């Protein structure tokens, strides 16, 4: 190779058993983790020269607090390669089968953001799509509930669009059920949004839920695109993380990607897995999500304000060549408190309101009230 | 619809806050979960008739122990549909963002195993592939470590095949690294195994690791198949759960599928996610894994003997039209204790030995010793 490539450095937090929380044990654990995630054979079962080029290297090992330790393991670029599967495998593959191990920091070599690609639109691109050039938050809602016909969902789209919301995304429970089959729903909802935009002069976007199956994926994205949609909702863990990356890289489609956290909570809640800011703020951005949906603090799901701020910082901060992604904060938001959340999270945020709009009944008026609250907050 | 379709019934365990562990609160929580996983709008924001056909119905609610409760929620066939993404979404999608919620039982309607398909080969089909018609356990190893050239890995394959092992699977760390690129590795390893089979009269199978990327998936499976391999290793959570289902359904390929648990531990360890027997024993079987690899008790990963027995029971027991899958138990197994594990797990088991073979150095002899130990145990 013509130039030495940088390793990927991953910092893990892990708990030692009480009574065995010595530095010697912490170093031994870090070494075992480094071997587990690379050669996965016992000491002595690999050539000595692998030590430099193949085996993960435990670098900094330090106590966090009590039985909790932190170790940084460096994996060579040659080991990690550029395929998403192996990147994830190295980060947390076999360690997932331990308990109490968490990826708390990743130092990405410049090659990885470049090869994975990141968001196609990013914050600026999504603003343009929505005709929101000025620096203000965007407003989003979910088209739901499942059980309604395509015509009924389309009518809801119409009301939200006339009310001036920026993005209407399918609820993640809308797949291909008989009540509102995928193709019919996309056609009707998109037509309703376009008609409303013509009436109002607005630029509301409708992002349908792309669920697979893989056999029909190509056909479905063509359907979405040919009917004029400019973005989709995906659930990365169930649709496939690599499928999302593939979708974001399809330059011929030019579809913006909203990632939904369904199923992902198991990876970023608790003391085993990833921190929320690494999973939501870095991994989902790297694979191409222009917007990352996750629950706001104070709603139905347990998440702290500090965690939300950290996730947002990662979504928007430097990450190699990757464009910044929009945090899409769902739940726990009412129009009357919008100013508070904008002060807290800033203008480069999408606010996703569902329940608080639906509870008002008149969806157009509820949307208008929200848009007015946003305008008021920007004065 | 001409006939009423059966619902899917999911039993969850969840903890209530200490001091609030009343039956009233448990029923309220179960109702909130049922709404979260279906309509996801507040009470009163859906038509009353949805109650019967769309909204999840909390049925049995009972205390397990202390603050721990159990509730069975019934979701209509119309809500769940037949797409994998929505099935997973209903099982655990938004609940993943709670904490301390676990799927402990699923009652599958007959339609779902039928539409997902399950294993193509199953236990009997894999036996035939390996020329192991008689009822005995199969022996498997991992081709590794990463860092070796394709030629070196192929030589290991040759030794293992001459030694008489049934299945050689790539280590899950073998992706497309420069040391042993995918296409070259598959070609060399498969050729080495075929040559060894000709010399020995054996039927050893080599299952390479299929990692994506999605753009190259079709090309890679064609390469694998055209070089004579009859199975692949996949990592469902990173390759894509739906991609695995798609692969297993490709009748033109006829590739057996071994599922690797990398990354999956976060879903089945601990008190949030799925029990191991539901995730490993049912979900992976439903999507088409003929063999499900997971860590045996007593090895490097924490898992109890009882859990292993429960996983195996689910892999082999009734599941609609699905064929039974092989448990592929890795780690913690040495030749001298093989008889013990066979007594415990039975003949319909694949034993995956890695470290204990590699530590012996002479891979052919280590394999022969293992095969002899198996023969001895069958007398």
Interface residues (C-beta under 8 A of the other chain):
Chain A: X32 X36 X38 X39 X40 X41 X42 X44 X45 X46 X47 X50 X53 X54 X78 X79 X81 X83 X84 X85 X86 X88 X89 X90 X92 X93 X94 X95 X96 X97 X98 X99 X142 X144 X145 X146 X147 X171 X172 X173 X175 X176 X177 X178 X179 X211 X212 X213 X214 X215 X235 X237 X238 X239 X240 X241 X242 X243 X245 X246 X249 X261 X262 X263 X264 X265 X266 X267 X269 X270 X272 X273 X294 X295 X300 X301 X302 X303 X354 X355 X358 X359
Chain B: X32 X36 X38 X39 X40 X41 X42 X44 X45 X46 X47 X50 X53 X54 X78 X79 X81 X83 X84 X85 X86 X88 X89 X90 X92 X93 X94 X95 X96 X97 X98 X99 X142 X144 X145 X146 X147 X171 X172 X173 X175 X176 X177 X178 X179 X211 X212 X213 X214 X215 X235 X237 X238 X239 X240 X241 X242 X243 X245 X246 X249 X261 X262 X263 X264 X265 X266 X267 X269 X270 X272 X273 X294 X295 X300 X301 X302 X303 X354 X355 X358 X359
